[in-house]
Amino acid sequence: MQVQKSRRNIGLWSVAVSLAAVFALGAPVLSSSALAAVNPHVSEAVEHAKGAASHGKQGHADACVQRAEEALKHAQAAGVKNPHVDMGVIHLMEAVQHGKAGHADACTEHAEGASTHLAEVLAEGTTSTGNRVFFRGGYGEMLSDRAGEFITDVHTKGNTGTGGYYIGGGAELMVTKDLWGMMPGVALVGEIGLEFKRWSSSSVVNGEALVGNTAPAKVQMTMLTASVAPKIKFRQGTDFQPWIIPAGLDFHVISPTSSQVNYLDIGVQFGGGAEFRVWKELWLGLDSRFHLASNQTNTVNNFWTTGIYGAIGF
């Protein structure tokens, strides 16, 4: 019993540590390219640079200068370090200089160069949708065993295992990459998951004893969970993205059924983890969760899990 309590405490601590690490690492920090991509000044700079080029093609050097100066103001106001932004600023400065000298053709050429570089910055922020399909697995443990039930061990208290493995998968659908403009770099995705758990099982006297067969046989202890949860992801635009699940909805199916032949339960889950981009849209991550069930089966169905997962963006 003391060993089980220690293992449960370790499990709860692992979830708590994961959440603490996520909060510590999950500040909305962006890479330069990602920050530039969500910066409205970059979009404005592109539009003004295109306008300057359009006026320059018509031979309007003064108008080309005016639009180029506006584009330059926005490009400099973006306040980020990005090679394309830097080149855009250089081209715009050249466009202004040549335009003031009455060289409409040169103003046009440099304005077009600026718009090309600045447009590349915007493209960097739109190459990924944020949608992913994932597969996960690892170790899980119930907070209470199911020993002493009629179907699990005919009230002999022989099926005392609580630990086991889990495998599952699902999909993440991007809702917003910046919390609807309130927090750049902090995304909200909707996760839909399906997970199978096989708990430690023992060979015990089981229900067949009712027909005279008292030979021990293994009674498999399993659980199937379908879930829908909001997931908050930090550091969008970077290769390392911590995340948390503040609260998600669980639907559980336990097997064997309870002594009252109930097998459906609902609950909530809380979780945290982090993922790292391995290559393009291939990600690997760590996942830790705690599931609190409502125990409508007259059994205690709370459990925790910790493991790894792989995800592919689409």
N, C-alpha and C positions, 0 to 999 in steps of 0.2 A: 504493500500500500504506500509506504514511504517512497519507494522507487517511482511509482506512478505519479505521485504528487510532484516529485522532482522533475519528471519529464514534462508534466503539464506546465510547471512553472517555467521551464526552459522554452517551451513552445510559446507561451504568452510573452516572455521576454523577447523572443526572436521577432515576433510581430511588432512589439513596442519599439524595439531598436530600429527595425526597418522604417517605421513611420517617422521616428525621430531623425533618422538619416535623410529621409526624403525632405522633411521640412528644413533641415540644415543645408542640403544641397540644392533644394528646389527653388531658389530665388529666381525670379524671371530675368535671367541673364541671357543675352543674345550674342551670337557671333556678329561680327561687323556686317557681313553680307546679309544676314537675316534681319538685323536691325534696320539696315538701309532699305530692305525690301518692304518693310511695313511703315517706313517713314513717308508721310504725305509730301514732304518737301521734294523727294526724289521724283514722284509722279508729276508735280508741278514743274520741276526743272525740265523733264522730258517734253511736256506740252509746250513750254515756252521755247525750248530749243527747236522743236519742229516748226513752231510759228516763225522763228527767226529765219530758218532755212527757206521757208515758203516765201517770205518777203524778199529775201536775198535773190531768189530765182527770178523774181519780178523786177530786179534792179533797184529795189528800194533799200539803199544802204542804211538810211536813218532808222527805218522801221526794223531792219535786221538788228541794228545795234540795240534798240529799245527792248526787243524781245530777248536778245542774248543777255542783256544786263539783268533782266528779270529772272532768266534761267540761272544765271550765275549766283544771284542772291539766294535762290532756293537750294541750289547745289551746295553752297557753303553753309547754309543754315541746317542742312541735314545732320551735320556734326558727327559723322562716322568716318572711320578709316576703311576705305575700300578702293582697290586699284581702279575700278571703273569710274567711281566718283571722282577720284583724283584726275584721271584722264579727261573726264567730262569738264572739270573746272579749267584745265589747261586749254582745251579746245574753245571753251566759251570766252576765256580771256583773249585768245587770239582772234576770235570772231569780233569781239568788241573793238579791238585795236584796228583790225583791217576795215571794219565797217566805218569807223570814225575817219579813216583815211579815204573813204569813198570807194573802197574795193568791195563791191557787192558780191562778186564771185567768190573771193576768199572768205568773206563773212559767211556765205552759204556753205562752203566746204567745211569750215570748222564747226558751224552750227549742226550740220548733219553728223559730223564725227562725235560731237557731244551727245546728241540724241541717241546715237548707236550705243555708246558706252553706258549711258544712264539707263537705257532700256534693258541692257544686260543685267543690271542690278535688280530691276523689277522681275526679270525672268528667274533669277536665283531664288526668289521667294515663292514661285509658283510651280516648281518642278515636282513637288510632292503634295498629294491630296491629304495625307494624314490617315487615310483608311488602311487597315491592316487585317490580315488573317493570322491567327497565332495557334500554336500548339504548346502545351505545357505539361509538366509532370514533376513529381517529387514526393516528399514525405508528408503525411498527415496524421493527426491523432485526435481521437475523441476525448472530451473532458470527463466522460463517464462511460464505463463499460456497460454491456447489455447482459451481464450475467444474472442468473436468477429469474429469467423470463421463461414462460412455458415453451415457446417455439425454439428459442435459442439453446436451451439446455435442460428443459423440463424441470426448472426450478432447482437444479443441482448446483448452481453457481459455478459451473465449470468453464463457461465461455467468457473469460476475464480480459481478453485482449482488447487494446485500445488503439494501437498504432497500425500503420499500414501505408500503402502507396496510393497515389492518385494520378490519373492521366485525364487530359481534357483538351478542349480547343474552343475556338470561337472567332468572333470578328469585332473589330473596332471601327466605328463610323465617326468621322470628324464632324463636330457640330460647329465649333468656332476655334480659330487659331489664336485669338487675342481677347477672349471673353467679351466678345461684341464691342471691341474697341476700348475696353476699360483697362486691360492689363496686357500690353504687348508681350508676346513670348509665353503666355500662359494659355494653354489650349484646353478645351473640353471635348471629350469624345464619349460616345455611348458604347459600352461593351455588352455584347451578348455572348454568353458562355454556356458550355455543357461539360460536366465533369463527372467522372466515375471514380469511386473510392472503394478499395478493397481493404477492410480492416483485418487485423490479426484474428484468425479463426482457429478453433480447437476441435478435436474429435471428442464428442461428448454423447451421452445418452440423450436421444432427441425424441421428437414426436412419434416416431415409430414404436416407441415403448407401449403406446396405446393398443397396438395389435400384437404385442408380445415380443417384439424385437428390441431387446435391450442392449444390443451390441453398439459400442460407440462408433460414431461416424462424424466426419467433419461437417459442421454447419457453417457455410460461407456467410460472413458478415460483410455486406456491401451497402453502398449508398450512391444514388444518382442525383446530381444537383444541376438544375437549369437556373441561370441567373441573368439579370439585367441590371447594369450598374453604370452610374456616371463616373468617369475617370478624369481627374485633373492632371494634365501633364505640364511640366515646367521646362524651361530652356528650349522652347521651339526654335528650330533653325540651327541647333547644335547637334553634335554626334552623341551626346550623353543627355538623356532625358529622364529625370526622376518623376514619379507619379504617385498619386494617392487616390483611394476610393473612399470618399467621406461616408457613404452609406449606399448599399446596393440591395436589391430584392432577390431573395433566394426561394426556389421551389424544390423541396426535397422528396425523394422516394427512398424509404428504408427497406432493406431486405435482410433477414426475414421480417415479416410484419410483427407488430407488437402482440402481446398476449391477448389484447382486445381486438386483434385483426385490423389495426389501423396502420397505414403505411405512408400517408401523405402529410407533409409538414411545410410550413413557410418560415422565413426568417430574414435576417439582415446580415450583410457582410461588411467588413471594414478591411482595408488593405493598403499596402504600400510596396513600392519597388522601384526599379530603375532599369533602363535599357540602353544598350550601346549599339551604334550603327557599325556593322561589320563591313558591309560593302553595299553601296547604293541604297536599295530599300530592303536589305537583309539585316535584321536586328536580333540580338541576343539579350536576355534580361533575367533579373532575379525577381521573384514574386513571393510575397508573404501575406497571408490573410487570416482573419478570425471570423468565424461564422456563428452567429447567435440565433438559435432556432426557437420557435414558440412552443415546441414540444407538444404538439397536438396529437401525437401518437401515444401519449402516456409513457414516453421514453425520453431520456435526455439526449438530444441530438446535436449539441454544441461541439464544434471541433475547430482545429486550426491546421493550416497547411503552409508549407514553405518549399520552394523548388525553383526550377529554371524554366525558361520558355524561349521559343524562337518565333519570330514574326516576319511576315513578308508584306511590304506595302503594295497597294494597288490603287 
